[in-house]
Amino acid sequence: MLILKIKRGKMKTEEFKKYKAHYISSIRKVWANSKSKAFYEAAFPAYSNANPLINFLFWQRIRVAINYIEQNGPFEMVLDFGCGSGVMLPFLAGMSRKVVAVDIDFSPIEQIKSYTTFPDNIEFQDANEIYSGRFQNGTFDVVVALDVLEHVDDLDKTLRQICDLLKPGGRLVVSAPTENIFYKVGRWIAGSDYSGEFHERGSKEIRQAMSSIMKVEQVATLYYPSPLFEVFVGIN
C-alpha cells in the first residue's frame, strides 16, 4: 500500500503523471470489484476510463485546479467539499497545515484506502456535520468543490454556508460540466456509465449563483469551440 505524499511547491509534469497513474490504478481495482451508485457519483468510470480523450478531460480538470491552488498557497486550512474518491487530498495535504475532507458517503474513499495511505493531516468529516458548529465561520482559506455543486439539491443554501466557512478573501475553487449540447453528445458517445442522472444543473447555473454572493473569476474552459467543463473560482 502506497503513501501518496506530495511536497509543497509546484508539481512537475512527471510528478503529476505518477500521481495520476497511482490513482487510476487504485480506482480501477476498486471499480473491478464493485459498481455501486456511490462509485458512479464519485466518477470512477471517468477517472479510470481507458478512452484517452475521456481520461484526459477528467484529469485535466484536476491539473488545472492544482495549478491554480499552487499559485495561491500554501494555506492553513483547506476544505475538500465532496471529496469523492479523495483524488485531490494528497495534493491538498501538501499545500496546507490541515485538510478537512467531507462527503455524504465515504464508501468510495474507504475502498481507495485499501491501496493508498493518506497523509496524517487530513480529517474526514460527514458533510451533514460540517455546519453543526464543529468549525467556526471564517475557518478555511480555500474550499475545493470539484464536480460536486451540480449534484446538490439547494445550491443557494450550500453556497451561503460555504461562504460562511471561508475566511474574508478566501476562495471557492469549482469545476463543473457545462451540460450543453456538446457535453450531452459526448456523454451519449461515452456510454451508459455517463448518464448524468445525478446532475441537477450545469456550470452556467452554478457560476450565476456564485456571482450573486461572491466575486467570480474564470480559470479555464475545457475546451473551445465545444466546451465540456469549466473551472472557476469565487472570492469571498
Contacts in CASP RR format, 6 or more apart in sequence:
PFRMAT RR
TARGET T0000
AUTHOR 0000-0000-0000
METHOD contacts of the structure
MODEL  1
MLILKIKRGKMKTEEFKKYKAHYISSIRKVWANSKSKAFYEAAFPAYSNA
NPLINFLFWQRIRVAINYIEQNGPFEMVLDFGCGSGVMLPFLAGMSRKVV
AVDIDFSPIEQIKSYTTFPDNIEFQDANEIYSGRFQNGTFDVVVALDVLE
HVDDLDKTLRQICDLLKPGGRLVVSAPTENIFYKVGRWIAGSDYSGEFHE
RGSKEIRQAMSSIMKVEQVATLYYPSPLFEVFVGIN
1 114 0 8 1.000
1 115 0 8 1.000
1 116 0 8 1.000
1 117 0 8 1.000
2 22 0 8 1.000
2 115 0 8 1.000
2 116 0 8 1.000
2 117 0 8 1.000
3 116 0 8 1.000
3 117 0 8 1.000
3 118 0 8 1.000
3 119 0 8 1.000
4 19 0 8 1.000
4 22 0 8 1.000
4 23 0 8 1.000
4 90 0 8 1.000
4 116 0 8 1.000
4 117 0 8 1.000
4 118 0 8 1.000
4 119 0 8 1.000
5 90 0 8 1.000
5 93 0 8 1.000
5 94 0 8 1.000
5 119 0 8 1.000
6 15 0 8 1.000
6 19 0 8 1.000
6 90 0 8 1.000
6 91 0 8 1.000
6 93 0 8 1.000
6 94 0 8 1.000
6 95 0 8 1.000
7 94 0 8 1.000
8 74 0 8 1.000
8 94 0 8 1.000
8 95 0 8 1.000
9 70 0 8 1.000
9 95 0 8 1.000
10 70 0 8 1.000
11 19 0 8 1.000
11 66 0 8 1.000
11 70 0 8 1.000
11 91 0 8 1.000
16 63 0 8 1.000
16 66 0 8 1.000
19 90 0 8 1.000
19 91 0 8 1.000
20 59 0 8 1.000
20 62 0 8 1.000
22 116 0 8 1.000
23 47 0 8 1.000
23 85 0 8 1.000
23 87 0 8 1.000
23 116 0 8 1.000
24 47 0 8 1.000
24 48 0 8 1.000
24 55 0 8 1.000
25 115 0 8 1.000
26 112 0 8 1.000
26 114 0 8 1.000
26 115 0 8 1.000
26 116 0 8 1.000
27 44 0 8 1.000
27 47 0 8 1.000
27 48 0 8 1.000
27 85 0 8 1.000
27 112 0 8 1.000
28 48 0 8 1.000
29 114 0 8 1.000
29 115 0 8 1.000
30 39 0 8 1.000
30 44 0 8 1.000
30 108 0 8 1.000
30 111 0 8 1.000
30 112 0 8 1.000
30 114 0 8 1.000
30 115 0 8 1.000
31 39 0 8 1.000
31 44 0 8 1.000
31 45 0 8 1.000
31 48 0 8 1.000
34 111 0 8 1.000
36 107 0 8 1.000
38 105 0 8 1.000
38 107 0 8 1.000
38 108 0 8 1.000
39 107 0 8 1.000
39 108 0 8 1.000
39 111 0 8 1.000
40 193 0 8 1.000
40 198 0 8 1.000
41 84 0 8 1.000
41 105 0 8 1.000
41 151 0 8 1.000
41 198 0 8 1.000
42 84 0 8 1.000
42 85 0 8 1.000
42 108 0 8 1.000
43 58 0 8 1.000
43 84 0 8 1.000
43 85 0 8 1.000
43 147 0 8 1.000
44 85 0 8 1.000
44 108 0 8 1.000
45 193 0 8 1.000
45 194 0 8 1.000
46 54 0 8 1.000
46 55 0 8 1.000
46 58 0 8 1.000
46 193 0 8 1.000
46 194 0 8 1.000
47 55 0 8 1.000
47 58 0 8 1.000
47 59 0 8 1.000
47 85 0 8 1.000
47 87 0 8 1.000
49 55 0 8 1.000
49 58 0 8 1.000
49 190 0 8 1.000
51 190 0 8 1.000
54 190 0 8 1.000
57 222 0 8 1.000
57 228 0 8 1.000
57 229 0 8 1.000
60 222 0 8 1.000
61 146 0 8 1.000
61 147 0 8 1.000
61 175 0 8 1.000
61 222 0 8 1.000
61 229 0 8 1.000
61 231 0 8 1.000
62 87 0 8 1.000
62 88 0 8 1.000
62 146 0 8 1.000
64 175 0 8 1.000
64 219 0 8 1.000
64 220 0 8 1.000
64 222 0 8 1.000
64 231 0 8 1.000
65 88 0 8 1.000
65 144 0 8 1.000
65 146 0 8 1.000
65 173 0 8 1.000
65 175 0 8 1.000
65 219 0 8 1.000
65 231 0 8 1.000
66 88 0 8 1.000
66 91 0 8 1.000
68 173 0 8 1.000
68 219 0 8 1.000
68 231 0 8 1.000
68 233 0 8 1.000
69 91 0 8 1.000
69 92 0 8 1.000
69 95 0 8 1.000
69 142 0 8 1.000
69 144 0 8 1.000
69 173 0 8 1.000
70 95 0 8 1.000
72 142 0 8 1.000
72 171 0 8 1.000
73 95 0 8 1.000
73 96 0 8 1.000
73 141 0 8 1.000
74 94 0 8 1.000
74 95 0 8 1.000
74 96 0 8 1.000
75 95 0 8 1.000
75 96 0 8 1.000
75 97 0 8 1.000
75 141 0 8 1.000
75 142 0 8 1.000
76 96 0 8 1.000
76 97 0 8 1.000
76 98 0 8 1.000
76 141 0 8 1.000
77 96 0 8 1.000
77 97 0 8 1.000
77 98 0 8 1.000
77 99 0 8 1.000
77 100 0 8 1.000
77 139 0 8 1.000
77 140 0 8 1.000
77 141 0 8 1.000
78 92 0 8 1.000
78 95 0 8 1.000
78 96 0 8 1.000
78 98 0 8 1.000
78 99 0 8 1.000
78 100 0 8 1.000
78 140 0 8 1.000
78 141 0 8 1.000
78 142 0 8 1.000
78 143 0 8 1.000
78 144 0 8 1.000
79 99 0 8 1.000
79 100 0 8 1.000
79 102 0 8 1.000
79 130 0 8 1.000
79 139 0 8 1.000
79 140 0 8 1.000
79 142 0 8 1.000
79 143 0 8 1.000
79 144 0 8 1.000
79 165 0 8 1.000
80 86 0 8 1.000
80 88 0 8 1.000
80 89 0 8 1.000
80 92 0 8 1.000
80 99 0 8 1.000
80 100 0 8 1.000
80 101 0 8 1.000
80 102 0 8 1.000
80 144 0 8 1.000
81 102 0 8 1.000
81 127 0 8 1.000
81 143 0 8 1.000
81 144 0 8 1.000
81 145 0 8 1.000
81 148 0 8 1.000
81 162 0 8 1.000
82 101 0 8 1.000
82 102 0 8 1.000
82 103 0 8 1.000
82 104 0 8 1.000
82 127 0 8 1.000
82 145 0 8 1.000
82 148 0 8 1.000
83 89 0 8 1.000
83 101 0 8 1.000
83 102 0 8 1.000
83 103 0 8 1.000
83 109 0 8 1.000
83 124 0 8 1.000
84 103 0 8 1.000
84 108 0 8 1.000
84 109 0 8 1.000
85 108 0 8 1.000
85 109 0 8 1.000
85 112 0 8 1.000
86 101 0 8 1.000
86 108 0 8 1.000
86 109 0 8 1.000
86 112 0 8 1.000
86 118 0 8 1.000
88 144 0 8 1.000
88 146 0 8 1.000
89 99 0 8 1.000
89 101 0 8 1.000
89 118 0 8 1.000
89 119 0 8 1.000
89 122 0 8 1.000
90 116 0 8 1.000
90 118 0 8 1.000
90 119 0 8 1.000
92 99 0 8 1.000
92 122 0 8 1.000
92 144 0 8 1.000
93 99 0 8 1.000
93 118 0 8 1.000
93 119 0 8 1.000
93 121 0 8 1.000
93 122 0 8 1.000
94 119 0 8 1.000
94 121 0 8 1.000
96 121 0 8 1.000
96 141 0 8 1.000
96 142 0 8 1.000
97 121 0 8 1.000
98 121 0 8 1.000
98 122 0 8 1.000
98 123 0 8 1.000
99 121 0 8 1.000
99 122 0 8 1.000
99 123 0 8 1.000
100 122 0 8 1.000
100 123 0 8 1.000
100 125 0 8 1.000
100 130 0 8 1.000
100 135 0 8 1.000
100 140 0 8 1.000
101 109 0 8 1.000
101 122 0 8 1.000
101 123 0 8 1.000
101 124 0 8 1.000
101 125 0 8 1.000
102 124 0 8 1.000
102 125 0 8 1.000
102 126 0 8 1.000
102 127 0 8 1.000
102 130 0 8 1.000
103 109 0 8 1.000
103 126 0 8 1.000
103 127 0 8 1.000
104 126 0 8 1.000
104 127 0 8 1.000
104 128 0 8 1.000
106 124 0 8 1.000
106 126 0 8 1.000
109 124 0 8 1.000
125 134 0 8 1.000
130 161 0 8 1.000
130 165 0 8 1.000
131 161 0 8 1.000
131 165 0 8 1.000
135 165 0 8 1.000
137 164 0 8 1.000
137 165 0 8 1.000
138 164 0 8 1.000
138 165 0 8 1.000
138 166 0 8 1.000
138 167 0 8 1.000
138 168 0 8 1.000
139 165 0 8 1.000
139 167 0 8 1.000
140 165 0 8 1.000
140 166 0 8 1.000
140 167 0 8 1.000
140 170 0 8 1.000
141 166 0 8 1.000
141 167 0 8 1.000
141 170 0 8 1.000
141 171 0 8 1.000
142 166 0 8 1.000
142 170 0 8 1.000
142 171 0 8 1.000
142 172 0 8 1.000
142 173 0 8 1.000
143 162 0 8 1.000
143 165 0 8 1.000
143 166 0 8 1.000
143 171 0 8 1.000
143 172 0 8 1.000
143 173 0 8 1.000
144 173 0 8 1.000
145 162 0 8 1.000
145 172 0 8 1.000
145 173 0 8 1.000
145 174 0 8 1.000
146 173 0 8 1.000
146 174 0 8 1.000
146 175 0 8 1.000
147 175 0 8 1.000
147 176 0 8 1.000
147 177 0 8 1.000
149 155 0 8 1.000
149 158 0 8 1.000
149 159 0 8 1.000
149 174 0 8 1.000
149 176 0 8 1.000
149 201 0 8 1.000
149 206 0 8 1.000
150 176 0 8 1.000
150 177 0 8 1.000
150 179 0 8 1.000
150 199 0 8 1.000
150 200 0 8 1.000
150 201 0 8 1.000
150 202 0 8 1.000
150 203 0 8 1.000
150 206 0 8 1.000
151 198 0 8 1.000
151 199 0 8 1.000
151 200 0 8 1.000
152 158 0 8 1.000
152 200 0 8 1.000
153 200 0 8 1.000
155 200 0 8 1.000
155 201 0 8 1.000
155 205 0 8 1.000
155 206 0 8 1.000
155 209 0 8 1.000
156 209 0 8 1.000
159 172 0 8 1.000
159 209 0 8 1.000
159 210 0 8 1.000
159 213 0 8 1.000
159 214 0 8 1.000
160 213 0 8 1.000
162 172 0 8 1.000
163 172 0 8 1.000
163 213 0 8 1.000
163 214 0 8 1.000
163 236 0 8 1.000
166 172 0 8 1.000
166 236 0 8 1.000
167 236 0 8 1.000
168 236 0 8 1.000
169 235 0 8 1.000
169 236 0 8 1.000
170 235 0 8 1.000
170 236 0 8 1.000
171 233 0 8 1.000
171 234 0 8 1.000
171 235 0 8 1.000
171 236 0 8 1.000
172 210 0 8 1.000
172 214 0 8 1.000
172 233 0 8 1.000
172 234 0 8 1.000
172 235 0 8 1.000
172 236 0 8 1.000
173 219 0 8 1.000
173 231 0 8 1.000
173 233 0 8 1.000
173 234 0 8 1.000
174 206 0 8 1.000
174 207 0 8 1.000
174 210 0 8 1.000
174 231 0 8 1.000
174 232 0 8 1.000
174 233 0 8 1.000
174 234 0 8 1.000
175 229 0 8 1.000
175 230 0 8 1.000
175 231 0 8 1.000
176 202 0 8 1.000
176 203 0 8 1.000
176 206 0 8 1.000
176 229 0 8 1.000
176 230 0 8 1.000
177 183 0 8 1.000
177 199 0 8 1.000
177 202 0 8 1.000
177 203 0 8 1.000
177 228 0 8 1.000
177 229 0 8 1.000
178 202 0 8 1.000
178 203 0 8 1.000
178 204 0 8 1.000
178 227 0 8 1.000
178 228 0 8 1.000
178 229 0 8 1.000
178 230 0 8 1.000
179 199 0 8 1.000
179 201 0 8 1.000
179 202 0 8 1.000
179 203 0 8 1.000
179 204 0 8 1.000
180 227 0 8 1.000
182 226 0 8 1.000
182 227 0 8 1.000
182 228 0 8 1.000
183 228 0 8 1.000
183 229 0 8 1.000
186 194 0 8 1.000
186 228 0 8 1.000
187 194 0 8 1.000
187 195 0 8 1.000
187 196 0 8 1.000
188 194 0 8 1.000
203 229 0 8 1.000
203 230 0 8 1.000
203 232 0 8 1.000
207 216 0 8 1.000
207 230 0 8 1.000
207 232 0 8 1.000
210 216 0 8 1.000
210 232 0 8 1.000
210 234 0 8 1.000
214 234 0 8 1.000
214 235 0 8 1.000
214 236 0 8 1.000
215 234 0 8 1.000
215 235 0 8 1.000
216 232 0 8 1.000
216 233 0 8 1.000
216 234 0 8 1.000
216 235 0 8 1.000
217 232 0 8 1.000
217 233 0 8 1.000
217 234 0 8 1.000
217 235 0 8 1.000
218 230 0 8 1.000
218 231 0 8 1.000
218 232 0 8 1.000
219 231 0 8 1.000
219 232 0 8 1.000
219 233 0 8 1.000
220 230 0 8 1.000
220 231 0 8 1.000
221 227 0 8 1.000
221 229 0 8 1.000
221 230 0 8 1.000
221 231 0 8 1.000
222 228 0 8 1.000
222 229 0 8 1.000
222 230 0 8 1.000
222 231 0 8 1.000
END
